[in-house]
Amino acid sequence: MGCWDKLKSSSWAYPTAVLSFYGFFANCRVAEPFLTPYLIGPHKNISEEVVTNYLFPIWTYSYLAFLFPVFLLTDFLRYKPLIMVQGLFLVTNYVLLCFAPGLPAMIFLQINYAVVTSTEVAYFSYIYSVIPVENYQRATGYLRSAMLAGYTFGAGLGQVLISLAGVDYFYINAITLGIVSVAFLISFWLPMPERSMFFKGKKATALGCQSQQERPVGEDRPEEPVMDKEEAGSGKEKMELNGSAGWCSGENVAMAGHLLWQSFKESYSSRHLIYWSLWWALATAGYVQVFNYIQLMWDHIEPSATSSIYNGGVEAACSLVGAAAAFSVGYIKVTWNVWGELALGLFSSVGAGAVFLMAFTSSIWACYAGYIIFKSCYMLLITITTFQIAANLSMECYALTFGINTFVALSLQTIMTGIFIDEAALGLDIVTQFILYGSYYTVISVLFLIRGTYTACVNRHRLEQADVKEQETSVEVISAAHF
């Protein structure tokens, strides 16, 4: 058997490898670090104020509108088609950037990109539907590191092409168009999951959504068809999964609604997972705001029209650090139940300091350094959070939790955008925005430092009590033996 046959026969290596390749090429966007200079430059000729207070908020509002319907459609179609849609809309995104002139086209671009980001739920949920639970942690680390490696390579390549070769921004976008087209083609190679999470058909067994620790051995993956080596019974199994009622029947929709509600209750029945999800939603809302507007901050400190810019090099540096951290997470052995919340608070405080540095400095290099620190901290913690939640929930609950957490984060982000950034509201300048983001992360860090310290103290007290009881038991046993 050759290497390719061995890879395809693996229960987790093949889908993880294909999805990692897709993530690499889909995120290898050479032009992305230079989007703002491209929009406000001679190619699109859009003012900085319009980009900040009008154009970018359209993406936020569109993303919020698409997220929940796309989540349900993702489950109904079983992940792979939505990953392919993401690849297709990525291609469309750079076709618009390359060849569509005028502000209306750029408004449509923001809506198009909202489809790309809303389908990320399919990318992050797909892998947990096709691999065993014991591989969740390692697969999560691989997927995150592949995405960041792609972004690192793309950003670094863009910086080299602009700084050393003097390539025009248009050709940078054309190169990116070719790369994301490769990602779209790779998406066809993904194996199709055998079942969806909630639209299971008439004969699906409603086992609900349980913690992996509470589920009996051998029931980690309920309702997944057991295939013999020759796959002789595949037709029968698919009939049992789909059921005679059909995917769109009232009975199937009712069962899907019931399983959604059961999954929601079980997902947030654990206080431990609630805190991880809370950090996910709060931190992601702030991170996306910083990520979306950091290029405007750089342009404010040192205008791209009159200075050399190193956006690509900075993005490559922080993505490289993040990729290394994400890869290492698959091999870190830490009792996250005890120390995780404290780590969230500590790294969030570092992130808050980095955002304040970006807001108050007049040095572009200090601003670059702050961004590297901030993004690296977030990438490390979001990877830990992802596998921590995935390892403690079934696939149904994990995907729903991902969707809900993302929806909460996006709702918070929309509120911040609508109040602070939108020209119809306050329309704050970029420096004031970053001061608010730093304050926001300070609140998150204080919250989780307090909670983490409390958790660590309670755990230490329990260990001390356990040691005392063990010693008392030993003394009693020795005394009884002596008597």
C-alpha positions, 0 to 999 in steps of 0.5 A, a space after each residue: 500500500 502506497 503513502 497515498 492509500 495509507 493516507 486515504 485509509 486513515 480515519 482522520 489524517 486524510 480529511 485533516 490533510 485536505 482541509 489543512 491544504 484548503 485552509 493554507 491556500 484560502 488564507 494565502 491572500 497576498 493582497 489582504 495586508 494592503 487592502 486599505 492602501 489599495 482602496 484609498 489609492 489611485 486604483 479605487 480612489 475612495 477616501 479614508 473616511 468613507 472606508 472607515 465609517 461607511 464601507 467596512 461597517 457594511 461587512 459587519 452588518 451583512 455578516 450578522 445577517 448571513 451567519 445564522 441562516 448559513 449555519 442552518 444551511 451548513 448543517 442541512 447540506 453537511 459542511 462540504 458544499 458550504 466550504 466549496 461556496 466559501 472558496 467560490 466567493 473568495 474567488 469572486 472577492 478578488 475578481 471584484 477587487 481586480 476588475 470592478 471599479 467604483 464605490 457600488 462595486 466595493 459595497 457589493 464586495 463587502 457583502 460578498 466577503 460577508 458570505 466568505 466569513 459566515 461560511 467559516 462555521 463550515 470550515 471549523 465544524 467539518 473536521 469534527 464530523 469526520 474524525 474520532 474525538 481522540 484526534 480533536 486536539 491535534 487536528 485543531 492545532 494542525 488546522 489553525 497552524 495551516 491557516 496561519 502558515 498560509 497567511 504568513 506565506 501570503 503576507 510575506 510574499 506580498 511584502 517581498 513583491 512590493 518592497 523588493 520587486 516594486 509590483 503594483 497593487 493590482 498585480 498583487 490582487 491578481 496573484 491572490 486571485 490565482 491562489 484562492 482559485 487553487 483553494 476552491 479546487 482543493 475543496 472538491 477533494 474533501 470527503 463528504 460527511 455521512 450525516 448532518 448534525 440536526 437534519 438526521 431523517 426519520 430513523 435517527 436516534 435522538 441521543 441528545 448532546 452529551 459531554 464526552 466524559 459523560 458518554 459511555 465508551 463507544 458512543 462518542 459518535 452517535 448515529 455514525 454508520 458502521 461501514 465494513 471494509 468493503 462498504 457493502 451496506 452503504 446504500 442501506 445505511 444512507 436510507 436509514 440516515 435519510 429516512 422515508 420522511 425526507 429531509 424537508 418533511 415536517 417531522 425532520 424539521 421538528 426533530 432538527 428543532 428539538 435537537 437544536 434545543 437539546 444541544 443548546 441546553 447541554 452545551 451551556 449546562 457546564 459552567 466551565 464551558 460557559 466561561 470558555 465560550 464567554 471569552 471566545 465571544 468577547 475576545 473575538 469581537 474585539 480582535 476582529 475590530 482591531 484586525 479590520 481597522 489596524 491598516 487605517 491606524 498604520 496609515 494614520 501614523 505613517 501615510 502609505 502615499 508618502 512612506 514605505 509600508 511593511 504591512 505584509 511583513 508585520 502580518 507575516 511575523 505575527 501569523 508565524 508566531 501564531 502558527 507556531 503557538 497553534 501547532 504546539 497546542 496539539 502537544 501541550 499537556 496542561 490541566 486547562 480546567 484549573 489554569 485555563 481561565 487564569 491564562 485567559 486573563 493573563 494573556 488578555 491583559 497583555 493584549 490590552 496593553 498592546 492595543 493601548 500601545 498602538 493607540 498612543 504611540 507615534 512610532 510606526 514600529 512600536 505600533 507594529 510591535 503592539 499588533 504582533 503581540 496582540 495577534 499572537 496572544 489571541 491566536 494562541 488562546 483561541 486555539 486552546 479555547 477551540 479544542 478545549 470546547 471541542 474535546 468536552 462536547 459531542 460534534 453536535 454541541 460543538 458546532 452549535 456552540 461555535 455558531 452561537 459564540 460567533 453570533 454573540 461575538 458578531 453581535 457585540 462587534 455590530 454594536 461597537 461598529 454601529 455606535 462608535 464607527 458608523 458615520 450615522 452615529 459617533 463616527 469616531 476617529 481611529 485613535 479614539 477607536 483603539 483607546 476604546 478597544 484597549 479599554 474593552 480588553 482591559 475589562 475582559 482581562 480583569 474579569 478572567 483574572 478574578 475568575 481564574 484566581 478564584 478557580 485556582 484557589 478553590 482547586 488548591 483548597 480541594 487538593 489540600 482537603 483531599 490530602 488531609 483525608 488521605 493522611 487520616 485514612 492512612 493513619 486509621 489503616 495503620 492503627 487498625 493494622 497495628 491493633 
